[in-house]
Amino acid sequence: MNDSKATPVVRAAVSFTRMDRGTVADYALLDELAKPYIAKTGERALAYLENLKGGFPGYQVDRYEHSLQTATRALRAGECEEIVVAALLHDIGDDLAPENHAEVGAGVLRPYVAKHTYWMVLHHGLFQGYYYFDKIGGDANAREQHRGHPAYGMTVRFCADYDQLSFDPVYDTLSIDAFVPMVERVFARKPWGEHTARDWPNGA
């Protein structure tokens, strides 16, 4: 019988217990160790999207189906891959932050997309209100405060043609498998790379 204890796994770690005492070597180590973790951001986003299943009762589809349907409509309309991925993930914050979900979705996408793609996702909740704010005592024309912004028309179209239509239980929605490669390609971009300095996504 072998009574020897298993050798503990030694993980690389920094020397400090408070950040102001970290060294250049410590932060270089953290940067190196973070790379494979950051590279899996798209994978984690897809896993988190699963949390939308069953959320927000009362609609004819749940938020997961709504997300797939929005992305399906964008894809079939010929939108570029970045916009399709934005359509898929635009409501990803609904599970954790239903009162400011657009900020969450936009924040997840920001290091990987163009400025106007980010703006569209950030403001889509307000623009979506055009279709129902007046029915809950709000201002359906609240989006007008942003008229004149270069991405205004893009966001109007996103909501009109994809987002607000995508609560249809009989629509021929594509499965998540159709979008996984697109998500992987967008999140394979270097975070905060040159794509984030562009106003418009390539192919838009």
Summary of the structure (lengths in Angstrom):
residues: 204
radius of gyration: 20.7
end to end distance: 66.7
largest distance: 77.5
contacts: 562
relative contact order: 0.15
helix: 59%
strand: 0%
